[in-house]
Amino acid sequence: MKYVWRVLTGRCPQCGQRPNGYRDDDDRIEEINTRATRLEQNLGRNPLAQNCHKCSRIVFEGEPGFVQRYLLVDIV
């Protein structure tokens, strides 16, 4: 149901964020900084960030659309 609602409201089906054209660059930067600060207070550390693979918007750890990806490397 979440997927259908996001498609009907014009949001990204993966992360739920609006398309890039709805705000100025300054407003988007302020929104990203606000989200990062809020998550930093909740987690007690800087949150991990990645791009949504559907819309390429920034998604932080703990938000919808964030996928844990671990790179396993053997150190000899």
SULURVEN-V458753 format. One record per backbone hydrogen bond with DSSP energy under -1.0 kcal/mol. NH is the residue of the N-H (numbers start at 1). CO is the residue of the C=O. If there is no record, write none. Layout:
# SULURVEN-V458753
nh->(NH:NH)
co->(CO:CO)
This chain:
# SULURVEN-V458753
nh->(5:6:7:8:9:11:12:16:22:28:29:30:31:32:33:34:35:36:37:38:39:40:41:42:43:44:50:52:56:59:61:63:66)
co->(1:2:3:4:5:6:17:12:19:24:25:26:27:28:29:30:31:32:33:34:35:36:37:38:39:40:59:57:52:50:48:60:63)
